[in-house]
Amino acid sequence: MASKGLELPINVIVIVAIAVLVLVVAAALFSSQFGAGAGTIQMEQAYGKGCQTLRSAYSCDRTKIDDVEVKDYKAPGETTRLDVICGQKYPGVTGAELQDACLRGCGCPV
């Protein structure tokens, strides 16, 4: 009879510990996904700024993709070239294909 009184608190402690573990794992999963999403949004905004500059200042000239610089993408005050941002937007694509993908994505004729 004396052991019955101890079983309930131990069971409750085990269940609470499992619940806390599940919540911690779920929080870690969601926070990592939201963090990646924020980085993607920031990259898309930088890409949009670079495309706007490519279209307005350089009339979609493919040779000027390397010259377009976007400020404050990676860190405040820093500039990042549009070709670098295009490489992040289109991973695995290189050379002329990357330039074509970048131009198409910017709404420029290829």
C-alpha positions as CSV (number, residue, x, y, z in Angstrom):
1,M,0.0,0.0,0.0
2,A,2.8,2.4,0.8
3,S,4.2,2.1,-2.8
4,K,0.9,3.2,-4.3
5,G,1.3,6.7,-2.9
6,L,4.7,7.1,-4.6
7,E,3.7,5.7,-8.0
8,L,1.4,8.6,-8.9
9,P,4.0,11.4,-8.4
10,I,6.7,9.5,-10.2
11,N,4.4,8.8,-13.2
12,V,3.4,12.5,-13.3
13,I,7.1,13.5,-13.3
14,V,7.9,11.2,-16.1
15,I,4.9,12.4,-18.2
16,V,5.8,16.1,-17.6
17,A,9.5,15.4,-18.5
18,I,8.4,13.8,-21.8
19,A,6.0,16.6,-22.6
20,V,8.7,19.2,-21.9
21,L,11.1,17.3,-24.2
22,V,8.5,17.2,-27.0
23,L,7.9,20.9,-26.6
24,V,11.6,21.7,-26.8
25,V,12.1,19.6,-29.9
26,A,9.1,21.2,-31.6
27,A,10.3,24.7,-30.7
28,A,13.8,23.9,-32.1
29,L,12.2,22.6,-35.3
30,F,10.0,25.6,-35.8
31,S,12.6,28.2,-34.9
32,S,15.1,26.7,-37.5
33,Q,12.5,26.7,-40.2
34,F,11.4,30.3,-39.5
35,G,15.1,31.4,-39.4
36,A,15.7,30.0,-42.8
37,G,12.5,31.7,-44.1
38,A,13.7,35.1,-42.9
39,G,17.0,34.6,-44.7
40,T,15.1,33.7,-47.9
41,I,13.0,36.8,-47.6
42,Q,16.0,39.0,-47.1
43,M,17.7,37.4,-50.2
44,E,14.6,38.0,-52.3
45,Q,14.5,41.6,-51.3
46,A,18.1,42.1,-52.1
47,Y,17.6,40.3,-55.5
48,G,14.6,42.6,-56.2
49,K,16.7,45.7,-55.5
50,G,19.5,44.4,-57.7
51,C,17.1,43.7,-60.5
52,Q,15.6,47.1,-60.3
53,T,19.1,48.6,-60.6
54,L,20.0,46.3,-63.5
55,R,16.8,47.3,-65.4
56,S,16.9,51.0,-64.7
57,A,20.6,51.9,-64.6
58,Y,22.0,49.3,-67.0
59,S,19.0,48.6,-69.3
60,C,19.3,44.8,-68.6
61,D,22.8,44.6,-70.0
62,R,24.1,41.1,-69.2
63,T,27.7,42.3,-68.9
64,K,26.7,44.6,-66.0
65,I,25.3,41.9,-63.6
66,D,28.7,41.9,-61.9
67,D,28.7,45.7,-61.5
68,V,25.3,45.9,-59.8
69,E,25.8,46.2,-56.0
70,V,23.1,45.8,-53.3
71,K,23.7,47.5,-50.0
72,D,22.9,46.1,-46.6
73,Y,22.2,42.5,-47.7
74,K,24.6,40.6,-45.5
75,A,25.4,43.3,-43.0
76,P,24.6,46.9,-42.6
77,G,26.9,49.1,-44.7
78,E,28.2,46.2,-46.8
79,T,27.5,45.8,-50.5
80,T,27.0,42.5,-52.3
81,R,27.1,42.1,-56.1
82,L,24.0,40.9,-57.9
83,D,25.9,38.0,-59.4
84,V,26.6,36.6,-55.9
85,I,22.9,37.0,-55.0
86,C,21.9,35.3,-58.2
87,G,24.2,32.4,-57.3
88,Q,22.4,32.0,-54.0
89,K,18.9,32.3,-55.7
90,Y,19.8,29.7,-58.3
91,P,22.2,27.2,-56.6
92,G,23.9,24.8,-58.9
93,V,23.6,27.1,-62.0
94,T,26.8,28.7,-63.2
95,G,28.3,30.7,-66.0
96,A,26.1,31.9,-68.9
97,E,23.2,29.8,-67.6
98,L,23.4,31.7,-64.3
99,Q,23.4,35.0,-66.2
100,D,20.4,33.9,-68.2
101,A,18.5,32.8,-65.1
102,C,19.3,36.0,-63.4
103,L,18.2,38.1,-66.3
104,R,14.9,36.1,-66.7
105,G,14.2,36.4,-63.0
106,C,14.7,40.2,-63.3
107,G,12.2,40.4,-66.1
108,C,14.9,41.1,-68.7
109,P,14.8,39.7,-72.2
110,V,17.4,36.9,-72.8
